[in-house]
Amino acid sequence: MGGPTISKLEECPTPFGRRTVYVTGEADTFFTIPASCRFKGKTVSGFLTCKDRAWEFHAYTRSYWFPHISEELQESSGS
């Protein structure tokens, strides 16, 4: 059913630059797959989506577990 399954994406675009992203479970909806990546020594949870035939990682940066990530992303974007 569907296409090939994935478990690891190298050089995947993330809010922190290109990183290796690992699939962490079964797809929870038709459009997203739970995943995680490493950022500054911490594991960041999020999900993968496919946009324009390319995978993208979206992190749960608003989680109380990673308040410093939201701050660092705001600083790097110049906001």
C-alpha positions as CSV (number, residue, x, y, z in Angstrom):
1,M,0.0,0.0,0.0
2,G,1.5,3.4,-0.9
3,G,5.1,3.9,-1.6
4,P,8.3,2.8,0.1
5,T,8.6,3.2,3.8
6,I,11.2,5.5,5.3
7,S,13.0,5.4,8.7
8,K,15.8,7.9,8.3
9,L,16.3,11.0,6.1
10,E,19.7,12.6,5.8
11,E,20.0,16.2,4.9
12,C,16.4,16.9,5.6
13,P,15.4,20.5,5.9
14,T,14.5,21.5,9.5
15,P,14.0,24.8,11.4
16,F,17.7,24.3,12.6
17,G,19.2,23.7,9.2
18,R,19.7,20.4,7.4
19,R,19.8,17.4,9.8
20,T,19.4,13.7,9.9
21,V,15.8,12.9,10.9
22,Y,14.5,9.6,12.2
23,V,10.9,8.3,11.9
24,T,9.7,7.5,15.4
25,G,6.4,5.7,14.8
26,E,3.5,5.0,12.5
27,A,1.9,7.8,10.6
28,D,-0.7,9.4,12.8
29,T,-2.6,11.0,10.0
30,F,-2.6,10.8,6.2
31,F,-0.4,13.9,6.0
32,T,2.2,13.6,8.8
33,I,4.7,11.0,10.2
34,P,6.1,11.4,13.8
35,A,9.8,12.0,13.7
36,S,12.8,13.4,15.7
37,C,16.2,15.0,15.1
38,R,19.1,16.2,17.3
39,F,19.8,19.9,18.0
40,K,22.5,21.0,20.3
41,G,22.7,17.7,22.1
42,K,18.9,17.4,22.6
43,T,16.4,15.2,20.8
44,V,13.7,17.4,19.3
45,S,10.3,15.8,18.5
46,G,8.2,16.8,15.6
47,F,6.7,15.4,12.4
48,L,7.6,14.9,8.7
49,T,5.4,16.2,5.9
50,C,5.9,16.0,2.1
51,K,5.7,19.3,0.3
52,D,6.3,19.6,-3.4
53,R,7.6,16.0,-3.4
54,A,10.3,16.8,-0.8
55,W,10.2,15.8,2.9
56,E,10.3,18.6,5.5
57,F,10.7,18.2,9.3
58,H,8.5,20.4,11.5
59,A,9.6,20.6,15.2
60,Y,7.4,21.0,18.2
61,T,9.3,24.1,19.3
62,R,6.5,25.5,21.4
63,S,6.8,22.7,23.8
64,Y,7.8,23.6,27.4
65,W,10.6,21.0,27.1
66,F,12.5,23.2,24.7
67,P,11.9,26.9,25.4
68,H,15.5,27.7,24.5
69,I,14.9,26.5,20.9
70,S,12.1,29.0,20.3
71,E,14.3,31.8,21.6
72,E,17.3,30.7,19.5
73,L,15.1,30.5,16.4
74,Q,13.8,34.0,16.9
75,E,17.3,35.3,17.4
76,S,18.6,33.7,14.3
77,S,15.7,34.9,12.2
78,G,16.3,38.5,13.4
79,S,12.8,38.9,14.9
